[in-house]
């Protein structure tokens, strides 16, 4: 029988899921301590600021320990799960992995330090969980892999001396609160002033996520107390997609001097076109919104300054040949923006089908990070939520966004003085005033409205 000291214990870290994501929240565990797992078997579901992702195991063995219960947010590179592979080694531990964390590190208060301290000096562990000094553990996994050649690159995590616990240590360096970048990001999102917290509960007074959440809850209680009683209040942590959206909207409002213009458009002929297309092909997935997007791509090609971004270095306006349409989509987890790439090259039917596929994937959390990034122009269809109009926020760093209100029968004047009832909707364009002025935005919007009201003119562009 193999002694426990001779077994290989492997620690798998929270993987870097791409697109600059700093952390992930544990949604659900699919395995429990004592379970036997195979390579590529799903271990858990993590929610990032972009999507929910099933994380497969890079090792085969027995689950020893899970790090982080559902609802907990873990920074990238911190321990996620410990697996006993059952493969003995001369040292009685996994190549490059210590049998346990350094006793000088408080893992609960500072998971980053705990992860770093579990690495043997002179070796490295990939920030995505695969050790780089022993034998190959199995097939390569999408996103992080299990390659084991020596890796001392920028993603390597090395052992650092265990910080000494100093309760009276000063909380700042040169007047700046001690806190890691993800914690600073969380504090900005929740509106917590780190400088006002004093020493944190982490090593040498470092402020931790727990400290920030506690401060945010205190602020909520104090605000309720201003009304005489805090009873009935509760603190709702902002995590994952909602935290990312909050930070993104804050940045957009802070950096982009936006303006907007609106136009009421008659959708009668576009709806009639939709009916003709469905009569020919009931599965075409053509909707008034899909047809509007097809006309939008043509309009953006004629008005490229709306399909652009403002670059501070220079400064300059950078326009794009390709039209990557971001579609604001409400989901149970918050607002996500799936992207229809190269929309200018898609036929109306292909565009409609891609739109339906992305919308379904956004609602189920099945889209990849690439399908949720890289847009050059965004559309917010708040009409689908029953709203007649609104002013959308420009999706930083884009130059403009189109808001589409509900299509409803309304009184409408035609032929100059004749009042009729027509299906109309209000289109609103919010734009970066550094990129284009009101005249350019108005020209874009009126050109789009003209195509919607007379889609047969689309033939002139073919």
N, C-alpha and C positions, 0 to 999 in steps of 0.2 A: 504494500500500500504506500502510496506516495505521501510523504509528510507535507503538511501545509506549508512549511518554510521552503520547500522545493518547488512550489507551484509558481507559475508565471502570472502575476497580477498586472493587468493592463488598464490604464486610465485613459478614457476617451474624452476629449475636450469638445466644448461647444464649437462646431465648425463655422468657418467664415462662409456665409451663404451669398456673398457678393454684394456689389452696388454700395459699398461703403457702410454696410449695416454694422452697428456697434454691439448689439445684443439681441437676445431672443427670449421669448417667454414660453415656459413649459405649459402646453395646453393639456396634454394627457400622456400618461405612460402606457406603453403596450406590453411591457414586461415587468416582472417583479423580482426582487432578490430571491435567488434559488432557481430561477428559470434557466433552462438551457437555450442558448441562442446560436443561430448559424450566421455565417457571413452574409451580409446584405439583408438580414431579417430586420424589419422595422423595429426600432427601439422605443420611439416616442414621437409625438407631434410637437413641433416648435412653431410658434407664431413670431414672425419677424414684422417689420414695418411694412412689408410688401405682401406677404402671403403666409399661409400655413403649409409647413413642409414636414413630411415624414422623414425621419433620420434613420438610415440603415446602419447596422452594426459592421464595423470593419474587422471584427474578430469573431471567432467561434469559441464558445465556452459557456461558463456559468456566471450569471449576474451576481456580483458580490454586493454592490451598493449603488443606489441612485442618488444623484446630487441635485436636489431641487424638486420640490413638490409642485403640482399643478398650480399655476398662477404666479410662480416666482420667475423673475426676469434675471437671466444670467448673461454676463458680458461674454463676448466671443473670446475663446481661448481659456475659459475656466472649466473645471471638471464637470462633466455631465453624467458619466456612468463608469463604474469599475467592473471589469470582466476578468474572471479567472479562466485563462485559456487551457490550463492543465498541462502546459508544456514546461518541464523542469529546465532550469538553467544552473550553471555552476555557482552563481551567487544567490540563488533562491529567489530571484525577482526578475521582472521583465527587463529585457535589454533597454537601458536608459530610463527605467521607471523605478523609483524607490518603493519599498513595501508600504509606506504610509507617508503622510505629510510631515514636514518638519515640525517638531513640537513647539518651536518658537513662533509659529504662525497661527493666527486665529482665523481658521477657514471661514467661519460664519461671518466675521466682521470684514474680512478682506479676501474674497475668493481668488482675486488676481494673484496675490502673494502666495496663497496656498498652492495654486497650480504651479507657480514657478518653483516653489520649494520642493516639489515632488520629483524634480529632475536631478539625476545624479550628475555631479560635476564632470565636465568634459564631454557630455553627450547633449543631444538636443531632441526635443519633441516638437513635431509640427504643430502649429497653432490650431490645426484642424483635427488633431487627434491621433495621427499615425506616427509611431516612433520611427526614427530614421537610422537606427544603429544595429538592429537585429535582423533575423530572417524575415522573408516576405510572409505577410499574414494572409494573403489570399488575393482574390480578384480586385482590380482597381475599381473604386467606387466613384460615381459621378459626384463632382464637387470638391472631394478632398483626397481620394485615392489612398492606397496603402503601400506605395512605393517606399523602400527602406534604404536606399542609398544614403550615404552620409550627406547631411543637409545642415549647413551652418549659415544659411542665407538669412534674409531679413525676417522671415517668418518663424525662425527658431526661437524657442523660449528657453533661457538658460537659468541655472540656479543662482539665486541672489542670497546674500546673508539674511537670516531671519531678523526682521526689525524688532527692536526691543520695545516692550510695552512701557510707555512713559505717560501716565495719566496727566501729568502737569505740563507736558510738552506744549510749546507754542503752536497754535493751529495754523500759522501762516508762515510763508517764506517771503520776505520783503513785502509784508502786508497783504499777501494773496492767500486766501484760504486753501488748506491742503485738501485736494479732491481730484480724483481721476477724471479724464475728459468725459466718459459716459455719465458720471455723476453730475458734472457741470451741465451737461446737456439736459439731464433729467430735471435739474434745479431750474433751468431756464423755462422748460416746458411747464412746470408746476408753479412757477412764479415765486420760488423760494430764494431769498437773499442769503447766499452762502456766508458772506461776511458777518451776518448777524447771528450765525449759529454758534460761533466760538469753536472750541475743540470738539472734534467728532469722536465716535466710538471706535474708529479704526486705529491701527498702529500709529503711534506718535501723533495722535489727534487727527488722523485723516477722516474726513467726512465721508460716510458711506451712503448707499442708496436707502438703507433703513432710516438713517438720520434725516434724509431729505423727505421721505414719505411721512415720517413722524411730524416734521415741521409743516408740511403741507396740510396734514390732518388738523394740526393745531390752528393753522390759519383759518381753515373752514369752520372750526368750532368757535373761534373768536368772532368771526364774521356773523355767525348765527347768534352769538351772545349779545351782539350789539342790539338785537331786537328784544332782548330780555330773557331769552331761553334758548338753550342749544338742544333741547329735546326734539327727537324726530329727525335730526340731521344725520347724514352719513358721508363719509369720504369715499369718493370713487377714484381709484388709481387710474392714471392715464398711461396706457402701455401700448406697445405694438403699433398697429396702423394708426390709431387715434393720436398717439404721441407724435408719430412722424408727421401726420397731417397738421397737427397744431404747430409744430416747429416750422413746417414748410409754409404755412399760411402767414405766420408771424414774419418770416423772412421776406415773403413776397410783399407784404404790406410795408415793411420797413425799407426795402430797397427799390421797389418799382413805383415811380410816380404815374399812377394809372388814371385814365379817363375813360369815358364810355359814351356810346351812342346807340340809339335803338330805332327800329323800323317795324311797323306792322305790315305783314305780308299775307296776301291771299293765297291759300294752299289749294284752291279748287282744282286747278289743272294738274297739280302734282298728285293729288289723290286720285283723279281720273286716270292718270298714267299708271299709278299703282294698281288700280282695278284692272286695267288692260293687261298688265304684266302677269297678274295672278290668274287671269282668265286663260292665258296661254300656258302658264307653268305654276300650278298651285303650290309647288315646293320651292319657289324662287326665293322665299324669305324676304321679298321686297316689302318694305314699309316706308311710310313718308319720311321717317327719320333717316333710313338708309339711303333713300333717293336724295335727301338734302345733303348728306355727307358726300355723295358722288358729285353733286353740283358744287359743293364747297371746295373739293380738291381742284376743280377746274378754275374756280375763282381765285384760289391762292396762287396758282401758277401765273395768273395775270397780275396779281398784287403781291409780289414776293416779300415786301417789307413786313407783311403780317405773319409770314412764315419765317421768322428770324429770331435772333436774340441780341441783346445789347452786351457788348464785351467791355468791361471796365478798362482793361489794359489797352491803351491806344488813345482814346476809346474808339470803338468802331461798331458798326452794325453788321452782323454776320447773317446772311440769308442762306436758305437751304434749297437745293434742287429737289430733294425728296420731300414728300409730305407724309410725316408719321403722325397720324391722328390719335391723340389721347382722348379717351371717352370716359368722362367722370361717371362712376358707377357706385350707387349706394349698395352696401352689403351689410349683413349682420355685424361684421367686425369693424365697420367704418367705411369711409370713402376710399376707393381705389381707382386708379386710372389705367386700365388696360390700353395697349397701343396697337393700332392697325398700321403696320409698317408698309411703306411704299404704297400708300393708298392710291396715289396717282396712276399706278400701273394696274389696278384691279378693275375688272368689269363690275357693272352694277350688281350682278348676281353674286359674284365672288366677294365683293365688299359686304353685301348683306349677310352672307353666310359667315364670314369672318367676324362680323360684328356680333352675330348671335352666339358664335362659339366663345368669344372672349367674354361676353356678358355672363354666360353660364359658368365659365371657369372662374370669373371674379367672384360670383356669389358663392361658389363651393370652395373657394380658396385653392383651386387646382392650377393656377397659372404660375409660370416660372418668373424669376426676377427680370429676365430679358423681356418678357411679355408685358411687364409693368413699368418699363423705363424707356427713355429715348424719344419721347414725343417731341414734335416741333410746333404743334398747334393743338389746343385742347378744346373739346366741345362739352358743355354741361347741359344735359337735357333735363332741366328741372320741370319741364312740362310733363314728364313721365311721373312726377310726384304730385301732379295736380295743380302746380303753380302756373299762373298766367304770365308772370314776368319776374325778373330779378336781375341783380348786377353781380356776375360771377367775379371771382378773384383770379387775376392772371396767374397761371401756373409757372412759377419761376423755374428756369430762366427764360421762358418763352416770351414772345413779344405781344401775344394777344390770345384771347379766348372768346369763343362764341357761346352765348347762352340762348337756349331755345325754350320758349314758353309753350304752354298747352295749345293744341289745335282745337278750337271750339267754334261752333256757329255763333257769329256775332254780326251786329249791324255794320255794314261796310258801304262806303260810297264808291260808285263806279261811274264811268262816263262823265265825270265832272260834277254831276248833281243828282244822280239816281241812287237812292238808298235801297240796298238789298241785304239779305242775310247770306253770309259766306263763311266757310271754315277759315279762320285767320289765326295767326300766331305772331307773337312779338319776338323778333330777333334782336339780341343785345350783344354788342361787341365791346369788351373791355380791352384796352390796349396800353402798352408802355409808351408814354408820351415822349420818351427819349428816342424811340425808334421811328415813330411816325406821328404826324400831326392829325388834327381832326379832319382835315380835308381828305387825307389819304384813307383814313378809317371809314369815312362816309362813302367814299368812292367804292371801297371794297364791299361794304354792306349793301349799298344800293345795287351793285352789280350782282351780288348773290340773290337779293330779293327779286331782281328782274328775271333771273333764271328760274326761280321757284314759281313765279307767276306765269311764265311762258317757257316751260321746259323744252318745247320743241326747238327753241333756238340752240339747244345743245348740239343739234346736227351741224351747226355752223362751226363747231369746234372739232369736229371729227375729220 
